[in-house]
């Protein structure tokens, strides 16, 4: 709901009864002076982090006594009022005094990086001193994730990448996305994606216009099969409309169900990110649209590859569905098995994909496990910007695997060429992160530019597989043993 509509609830309505339906934001963040009666349902939708399954969850929980008192305080701000709690005295006596502290219900990677850059010692020992220390499992998982991201080494020391990630005011995966956008010359669109993932996407869905809003979002995707590029397209359209004048900006936002306030916030955040990059030495200007930092910003496939670089290993696999009731595709992740694409995604009802891999940022368990945002990505994107590559023989065929679980069949010559180029790219990017400097895209003869350009050409010119989704990249490999697991077509004959 746009801010303009939210503010209407504060306006008085003489001689009329006004009913305001609110989330728990009404406990503290807003005050409506003429509220006389409050009805407290006793529940709150709370985001938690399940360390056993490494997934965020959003479930309805009983409120704490502190929440209940805050809700009661909303009644009778300017005249006597009453609060009705929809639970009995026994339930009230069982309520916790306060909500679980945030440090105990959110991922800890960003906090761990701050501990290391401030030189506060070993992470677990420092967090033990907290008033409400997180569990050992949550701390261990955060450290493992940072090691996998190459932000920490095995001795828990900051790497060069970790040092830069700790200085960016975003979570580590988004920080890595920003750095790779700068290094690969597609800064502006990548900063748009990073800002939206850090804050929120600019779309709103008015009550009763859900289908129309979905259609506009789908139109803005321009068949990219990417929620992230949809936001880039929406933002660029807003910038163009804004340059034409305030009336055009309002019309553009209204027609496309976009919040101008959110877009302006994303614009401001992009400026802050670019300024951080300039001070760190990765770019030469604090302007996100500086031409020197955007020589590849029109290359959609490269932008998708950069998204892989930032968000990996958040990868899902697409399989054709053989269900008669629900034709289309099914989606799987290595950790969770079958998952769902969230209905708000532009890929929610997509039935034809060019490739069988998706990269995502937010995975959350509510009624099911949902991928809230996702982008279709090519095999070369995963090979060059995913994890470690190994070449192996599988059933008398050469295969090339990313972290031993994303497996592609490939001729031996191509597999060894990709592995060699990947090694060169990793070495180059590590050097650039250790010694930040803008890439000289004009000097095509330099080794740096030659390696990056060769990989960009491979990613950009990769042909779509014949038959699209069906029959392409059918293998799925489990990480620990390198043992391949195949999903047979018969598995999808159910009608669920």
C-alpha positions as CSV (number, residue, x, y, z in Angstrom):
1,X,0.0,0.0,0.0
2,X,1.5,3.4,-1.0
3,X,2.2,5.9,1.8
4,X,-0.4,8.3,0.6
5,X,-3.1,5.7,1.2
6,X,-1.7,4.7,4.6
7,X,-1.9,8.3,5.9
8,X,-5.7,8.4,5.2
9,X,-6.3,6.2,8.3
10,X,-5.1,9.2,10.5
11,X,-7.7,11.6,9.1
12,X,-10.9,12.2,11.1
13,X,-14.3,11.2,9.7
14,X,-17.0,13.2,11.4
15,X,-20.2,11.3,12.1
16,X,-18.8,8.1,10.8
17,X,-17.3,5.0,12.5
18,X,-13.8,4.3,11.3
19,X,-12.3,0.8,11.3
20,X,-8.5,0.5,11.0
21,X,-6.9,-2.9,10.3
22,X,-3.2,-2.9,11.1
23,X,-0.2,-5.2,11.5
24,X,2.0,-4.9,14.6
25,X,3.5,-1.8,13.1
26,X,0.6,0.0,15.0
27,X,2.2,-1.0,18.3
28,X,4.9,1.6,18.2
29,X,5.5,3.1,14.7
30,X,2.2,4.9,14.1
31,X,-0.3,6.7,16.3
32,X,-3.9,7.3,15.3
33,X,-5.2,9.9,17.7
34,X,-9.0,9.2,17.4
35,X,-8.8,5.4,18.1
36,X,-11.1,4.6,21.0
37,X,-11.3,0.8,20.9
38,X,-8.5,-1.7,20.1
39,X,-9.1,-5.4,19.4
40,X,-6.0,-7.4,20.0
41,X,-6.0,-10.8,18.3
42,X,-3.1,-11.9,20.4
43,X,-0.9,-13.1,17.5
44,X,2.1,-11.7,15.6
45,X,3.7,-12.8,12.4
46,X,7.3,-13.1,13.3
47,X,10.4,-13.8,11.1
48,X,12.7,-16.4,12.7
49,X,15.8,-18.3,11.5
50,X,15.8,-22.1,11.6
51,X,19.4,-23.0,12.2
52,X,18.7,-26.8,11.7
53,X,17.5,-26.2,8.1
54,X,19.3,-22.9,7.4
55,X,16.1,-21.2,6.3
56,X,14.1,-18.2,7.4
57,X,10.5,-18.8,8.6
58,X,7.5,-16.6,9.1
59,X,4.9,-18.0,11.4
60,X,2.1,-16.6,13.5
61,X,3.1,-16.7,17.2
62,X,1.5,-15.6,20.4
63,X,2.4,-12.0,21.4
64,X,4.5,-11.2,24.4
65,X,3.1,-9.2,27.4
66,X,5.2,-6.2,26.2
67,X,3.4,-6.4,22.8
68,X,0.0,-6.7,24.4
69,X,0.7,-3.7,26.6
70,X,1.8,-1.7,23.6
71,X,-1.4,-2.6,21.7
72,X,-3.5,-1.6,24.8
73,X,-1.7,1.8,24.7
74,X,-3.1,2.5,21.3
75,X,-6.6,3.0,22.7
76,X,-7.8,6.3,24.1
77,X,-5.0,8.6,23.1
78,X,-7.2,11.7,23.4
79,X,-10.2,10.3,25.2
80,X,-11.1,7.3,27.3
81,X,-10.8,4.0,25.5
82,X,-10.9,0.2,25.8
83,X,-8.8,-2.7,24.6
84,X,-10.3,-6.2,24.0
85,X,-7.8,-9.1,24.1
86,X,-9.1,-12.1,22.2
87,X,-7.6,-14.6,24.6
88,X,-8.4,-15.7,28.1
89,X,-6.6,-15.1,31.4
90,X,-4.8,-18.5,31.3
91,X,-3.3,-17.8,27.9
92,X,-2.3,-14.3,29.1
93,X,-0.5,-15.9,32.1
94,X,1.5,-18.1,29.7
95,X,2.7,-15.2,27.5
96,X,6.4,-14.5,27.5
97,X,7.4,-11.2,29.0
98,X,9.2,-10.0,25.9
99,X,9.8,-11.0,22.3
100,X,12.8,-13.2,21.6
101,X,15.8,-10.8,21.0
102,X,16.6,-10.3,17.3
103,X,20.2,-11.7,17.8
104,X,18.5,-15.0,18.6
105,X,16.2,-15.2,15.6
106,X,18.1,-13.8,12.6
107,X,21.2,-14.8,10.6
108,X,24.5,-13.7,12.1
109,X,26.8,-13.4,9.2
110,X,26.8,-9.6,9.0
111,X,27.3,-9.3,12.8
112,X,30.2,-11.8,12.6
113,X,32.0,-9.7,10.0
114,X,31.6,-6.6,12.2
115,X,33.2,-8.5,15.1
116,X,36.2,-9.4,13.0
117,X,36.8,-6.0,11.4
118,X,36.6,-4.4,14.9
119,X,39.2,-7.0,16.0
120,X,37.1,-8.2,18.9
121,X,38.6,-11.7,18.9
122,X,37.0,-15.1,18.2
123,X,33.4,-14.7,17.2
124,X,31.9,-17.4,19.5
125,X,33.8,-16.2,22.6
126,X,32.7,-12.6,22.0
127,X,29.0,-13.5,21.5
128,X,29.0,-15.6,24.7
129,X,29.2,-12.2,26.5
130,X,26.0,-10.9,25.0
131,X,23.0,-10.4,27.3
132,X,21.1,-13.0,25.3
133,X,23.8,-15.0,23.5
134,X,22.8,-16.8,20.3
135,X,23.0,-20.6,20.2
136,X,26.3,-22.3,19.4
137,X,24.7,-23.8,16.3
138,X,23.7,-20.4,14.9
139,X,27.2,-19.0,15.4
140,X,28.8,-22.1,13.8
141,X,26.5,-21.9,10.9
142,X,27.3,-18.2,10.3
143,X,31.0,-18.8,10.4
144,X,30.6,-21.8,8.0
145,X,28.6,-19.6,5.6
146,X,31.3,-16.9,5.7
147,X,34.0,-19.4,5.0
148,X,32.0,-20.8,2.0
149,X,31.7,-17.2,0.8
150,X,35.4,-16.7,1.1
151,X,34.9,-13.9,3.6
152,X,36.8,-15.8,6.3
153,X,39.6,-18.3,6.1
154,X,39.5,-21.6,8.1
155,X,41.3,-19.9,11.1
156,X,38.5,-17.3,11.2
157,X,40.6,-14.5,9.8
158,X,39.2,-11.9,7.5
159,X,40.1,-12.4,3.9
160,X,40.5,-9.4,1.5
161,X,37.0,-10.0,0.3
162,X,35.7,-10.3,3.9
163,X,37.4,-7.0,4.7
164,X,35.5,-5.1,1.9
165,X,32.2,-6.9,2.7
166,X,32.5,-5.9,6.4
167,X,32.8,-2.2,5.3
168,X,29.7,-2.3,3.1
169,X,26.4,-1.6,5.0
170,X,24.6,-4.7,3.6
171,X,24.6,-8.4,4.3
172,X,27.6,-10.3,2.9
173,X,25.9,-11.9,-0.2
174,X,24.6,-8.5,-1.3
175,X,28.0,-6.9,-0.6
176,X,29.7,-9.5,-2.9
177,X,27.1,-8.7,-5.6
178,X,28.0,-5.0,-5.4
179,X,31.8,-5.7,-5.6
180,X,31.4,-8.0,-8.7
181,X,29.1,-5.4,-10.4
182,X,31.9,-2.9,-10.0
183,X,34.6,-5.3,-11.2
184,X,32.7,-6.4,-14.3
185,X,31.5,-3.1,-15.5
186,X,27.7,-3.3,-14.9
187,X,27.5,-1.1,-11.8
188,X,24.3,0.8,-12.2
189,X,21.9,-2.2,-12.7
190,X,23.6,-4.3,-10.1
191,X,23.4,-1.5,-7.5
192,X,19.6,-1.3,-8.2
193,X,19.3,-5.0,-7.5
194,X,21.4,-4.7,-4.4
195,X,19.4,-1.7,-3.0
196,X,16.1,-3.5,-3.6
197,X,17.3,-6.7,-1.9
198,X,18.6,-4.7,1.1
199,X,15.4,-2.6,1.4
200,X,12.4,-3.8,-0.5
201,X,11.2,-3.9,-4.1
202,X,9.3,-0.8,-5.2
203,X,6.0,-2.6,-6.3
204,X,2.8,-2.3,-4.4
205,X,-0.4,-4.3,-4.9
206,X,-3.7,-2.4,-4.3
207,X,-6.6,-4.4,-2.9
208,X,-8.7,-5.6,-5.8
209,X,-6.1,-4.9,-8.5
210,X,-3.8,-7.9,-7.9
211,X,-4.1,-9.3,-11.4
212,X,-3.5,-6.0,-13.0
213,X,-0.4,-5.4,-10.8
214,X,0.9,-8.8,-11.7
215,X,0.4,-8.1,-15.4
216,X,2.4,-4.8,-15.2
217,X,5.2,-6.5,-13.3
218,X,5.3,-9.3,-16.0
219,X,5.4,-6.6,-18.7
220,X,8.3,-4.9,-17.0
221,X,10.2,-8.2,-16.9
222,X,10.5,-8.1,-20.7
223,X,10.7,-11.9,-20.8
224,X,13.9,-11.8,-18.8
225,X,12.6,-14.5,-16.5
226,X,14.1,-12.5,-13.7
227,X,12.6,-10.7,-10.7
228,X,15.9,-8.9,-10.3
229,X,16.0,-7.5,-13.8
230,X,12.3,-6.6,-13.6
231,X,13.2,-4.2,-10.8
232,X,16.1,-2.8,-12.9
233,X,13.7,-2.2,-15.8
234,X,11.2,-0.5,-13.5
235,X,13.8,1.7,-11.9
236,X,15.2,2.8,-15.3
237,X,11.8,3.6,-16.5
238,X,11.2,5.7,-13.4
239,X,14.4,7.6,-14.0
240,X,13.4,8.4,-17.5
241,X,9.9,9.5,-16.5
242,X,11.4,11.7,-13.7
243,X,13.6,13.5,-16.1
244,X,10.5,14.5,-18.1
245,X,8.8,16.1,-15.1
246,X,6.8,15.4,-12.0
247,X,3.6,14.7,-13.8
248,X,5.2,12.0,-16.0
249,X,6.8,10.5,-12.8
250,X,3.4,10.3,-11.1
251,X,1.8,8.7,-14.1
252,X,4.5,6.2,-14.6
253,X,4.4,5.1,-10.9
254,X,0.6,4.9,-11.0
255,X,0.4,2.9,-14.2
256,X,3.0,0.4,-13.1
257,X,2.0,0.1,-9.4
258,X,5.3,1.5,-8.2
259,X,6.0,3.5,-5.0
260,X,7.8,6.8,-5.8
261,X,9.1,7.0,-2.2
262,X,10.6,3.5,-2.4
263,X,12.2,4.3,-5.7
264,X,13.7,7.5,-4.3
265,X,15.1,5.5,-1.4
266,X,16.7,3.0,-3.7
267,X,18.2,5.9,-5.7
268,X,19.7,7.3,-2.4
269,X,21.0,3.9,-1.4
270,X,22.7,3.4,-4.8
271,X,24.5,6.7,-4.3
272,X,25.7,5.5,-0.9
273,X,27.0,2.2,-2.3
274,X,28.8,3.9,-5.1
275,X,30.5,6.3,-2.7
276,X,31.7,3.3,-0.6
277,X,33.1,1.7,-3.8
278,X,34.9,4.9,-4.8
279,X,36.5,5.4,-1.4
280,X,37.6,1.7,-1.5
281,X,39.2,2.2,-4.9
282,X,36.9,-0.1,-7.0
283,X,35.4,2.8,-9.1
284,X,36.6,6.2,-10.1
285,X,33.3,8.1,-9.5
286,X,30.6,8.1,-6.9
287,X,28.0,8.4,-9.7
288,X,26.4,4.9,-10.2
289,X,25.8,5.8,-13.8
290,X,29.4,6.8,-14.6
291,X,30.1,5.4,-18.1
292,X,33.4,4.0,-17.1
293,X,31.7,1.7,-14.6
294,X,28.9,0.7,-16.9
295,X,30.5,-0.5,-20.1
296,X,28.7,-3.8,-19.8
297,X,25.4,-2.6,-18.2
298,X,23.4,-3.5,-21.3
299,X,24.5,-7.1,-21.2
300,X,21.6,-8.9,-19.5
301,X,23.4,-12.3,-19.4
302,X,26.4,-10.8,-17.7
303,X,24.2,-9.1,-15.1
304,X,22.6,-12.5,-14.4
305,X,26.1,-14.0,-14.0
306,X,27.0,-11.3,-11.5
307,X,23.8,-12.2,-9.6
308,X,25.2,-15.7,-9.4
309,X,28.5,-14.4,-8.1
310,X,26.8,-12.6,-5.3
311,X,24.0,-15.0,-4.3
312,X,25.6,-18.5,-4.9
313,X,25.0,-21.1,-3.5
314,X,21.3,-20.1,-3.4
315,X,20.5,-22.2,-6.4
316,X,17.4,-24.1,-7.5
317,X,16.7,-26.6,-10.3
318,X,13.8,-26.5,-12.6
319,X,12.2,-29.8,-13.8
320,X,9.2,-30.3,-16.2
321,X,6.1,-31.3,-14.3
322,X,4.1,-34.2,-15.6
323,X,1.1,-33.6,-13.3
324,X,-2.2,-33.4,-15.2
325,X,-3.6,-31.0,-12.6
326,X,-0.6,-28.7,-12.5
327,X,1.3,-28.7,-15.7
328,X,4.4,-26.5,-16.1
329,X,7.5,-26.9,-14.0
330,X,8.6,-28.0,-10.5
331,X,11.4,-26.5,-8.6
332,X,13.9,-28.1,-6.3
333,X,16.7,-27.0,-4.0
334,X,19.5,-29.3,-2.8
335,X,18.6,-28.8,0.9
336,X,14.8,-28.8,0.8
337,X,13.8,-30.9,-2.2
338,X,10.6,-29.5,-3.8
339,X,9.9,-25.8,-3.2
340,X,7.5,-23.2,-4.7
341,X,8.1,-20.0,-6.5
342,X,6.2,-17.2,-4.6
343,X,3.1,-16.0,-6.5
344,X,4.4,-12.4,-6.7
345,X,7.4,-13.6,-8.7
346,X,7.4,-13.0,-12.5
347,X,8.4,-16.7,-12.8
348,X,5.5,-18.0,-10.7
349,X,3.4,-19.1,-13.7
350,X,6.3,-19.5,-16.2
351,X,6.2,-22.8,-18.0
352,X,9.0,-22.4,-20.5
353,X,12.6,-21.7,-19.4
354,X,15.7,-21.5,-21.5
355,X,17.8,-23.2,-18.8
356,X,17.1,-25.4,-15.8
357,X,18.7,-23.3,-13.1
358,X,17.5,-20.4,-10.9
359,X,19.4,-18.2,-8.5
360,X,17.4,-16.7,-5.6
361,X,17.9,-14.4,-2.6
362,X,15.1,-15.0,-0.2
363,X,13.8,-18.5,0.7
364,X,11.3,-18.6,3.5
365,X,9.0,-21.2,5.0
366,X,5.4,-20.1,5.5
367,X,2.6,-22.4,4.4
368,X,5.2,-24.0,2.1
369,X,8.9,-23.2,1.3
370,X,8.8,-20.3,-1.1
371,X,11.5,-18.6,-3.3
372,X,10.4,-15.0,-3.1
373,X,12.7,-13.7,-5.9
374,X,14.6,-15.7,-8.6
375,X,16.4,-15.3,-11.9
376,X,17.0,-17.9,-14.6
377,X,20.7,-18.4,-15.2
378,X,22.8,-20.3,-17.7
379,X,25.3,-23.1,-17.1
380,X,28.3,-20.9,-17.9
381,X,27.2,-18.4,-15.3
382,X,27.2,-21.1,-12.7
383,X,30.5,-22.6,-13.9
384,X,32.4,-19.3,-13.9
385,X,30.8,-17.6,-10.9
386,X,29.7,-20.5,-8.7
387,X,31.9,-22.7,-6.6
388,X,34.8,-25.0,-7.2
389,X,34.9,-26.9,-10.5
390,X,35.8,-30.6,-10.8
391,X,35.9,-32.8,-14.0
392,X,34.9,-36.4,-13.6
393,X,33.6,-39.3,-15.6
394,X,30.1,-40.4,-15.1
395,X,28.6,-43.4,-16.8
396,X,31.3,-43.2,-19.5
397,X,30.7,-39.5,-20.1
398,X,32.7,-36.5,-19.2
399,X,31.0,-34.2,-16.7
400,X,31.9,-30.9,-15.1
401,X,30.6,-30.2,-11.7
402,X,30.2,-27.1,-9.5
403,X,30.9,-28.0,-5.9
404,X,30.2,-31.6,-6.9
405,X,26.4,-31.1,-6.9
406,X,25.6,-29.0,-10.0
407,X,26.6,-31.3,-12.8
408,X,26.8,-30.7,-16.6
409,X,27.7,-33.2,-19.3
410,X,30.4,-31.7,-21.5
411,X,33.1,-32.7,-24.1
412,X,36.4,-33.1,-22.3
413,X,38.1,-30.3,-24.3
414,X,35.4,-27.8,-23.3
415,X,35.4,-28.9,-19.7
416,X,39.2,-28.4,-19.4
417,X,39.0,-25.1,-21.2
418,X,36.3,-23.8,-18.8
419,X,38.3,-25.0,-15.7
420,X,41.4,-23.2,-17.0
421,X,39.5,-20.0,-17.6
422,X,37.8,-20.2,-14.2
423,X,41.2,-20.5,-12.6
424,X,42.4,-17.4,-14.4
425,X,39.2,-15.5,-13.5
426,X,39.4,-16.4,-9.8
427,X,43.1,-15.3,-9.7
428,X,42.3,-12.0,-11.4
429,X,39.3,-11.2,-9.2
430,X,41.2,-12.1,-6.1
431,X,44.0,-9.7,-7.1
432,X,41.5,-6.9,-7.9
433,X,39.9,-7.4,-4.5
434,X,43.3,-7.3,-2.7
435,X,44.4,-4.2,-4.7
436,X,41.3,-2.4,-5.7
437,X,41.5,-0.4,-8.9
438,X,39.0,0.4,-11.7
439,X,39.3,-2.0,-14.7
440,X,40.8,-0.3,-17.7
441,X,38.2,-1.4,-20.3
442,X,40.0,0.7,-23.0
443,X,43.2,-1.4,-22.8
444,X,41.9,-4.5,-24.6
445,X,45.5,-5.9,-24.8
446,X,45.9,-6.2,-21.0
447,X,45.6,-9.7,-19.4
448,X,42.9,-8.5,-17.0
449,X,40.7,-7.2,-19.8
450,X,41.4,-10.1,-22.1
451,X,40.4,-12.8,-19.5
452,X,37.3,-10.9,-18.4
453,X,36.3,-10.2,-22.0
454,X,36.7,-13.8,-23.1
455,X,34.5,-15.0,-20.3
456,X,31.9,-12.3,-21.0
457,X,31.9,-13.4,-24.6
458,X,31.3,-17.1,-23.6
459,X,28.5,-16.2,-21.3
460,X,26.9,-13.8,-23.8
461,X,27.1,-16.0,-26.8
462,X,26.0,-19.3,-25.2
463,X,23.2,-20.7,-27.2
464,X,19.9,-21.7,-25.7
465,X,19.6,-25.5,-25.4
466,X,17.3,-27.1,-27.9
467,X,13.9,-27.9,-26.3
468,X,14.3,-25.4,-23.5
469,X,13.4,-26.8,-20.1
470,X,12.6,-30.3,-21.2
471,X,15.5,-32.7,-21.1
472,X,18.3,-30.2,-20.4
473,X,20.7,-30.6,-17.5
474,X,18.8,-33.5,-16.1
475,X,21.4,-34.6,-13.5
476,X,21.4,-33.5,-9.8
477,X,24.3,-34.3,-7.7
478,X,24.6,-34.4,-3.9
479,X,27.5,-32.4,-2.4
480,X,29.2,-34.5,0.2
481,X,30.0,-37.6,-1.8
482,X,29.7,-36.4,-5.4
483,X,27.1,-39.2,-5.8
484,X,24.6,-38.2,-8.5
485,X,20.9,-38.3,-7.8
486,X,18.5,-38.5,-10.7
487,X,14.9,-37.4,-10.6
488,X,13.0,-39.8,-12.9
489,X,10.1,-38.6,-15.0
490,X,7.9,-41.1,-13.1
491,X,8.5,-39.1,-9.9
492,X,6.4,-36.3,-11.3
493,X,3.4,-38.2,-12.4
494,X,1.5,-37.4,-9.2
495,X,-1.3,-34.9,-9.3
496,X,-0.3,-32.9,-6.2
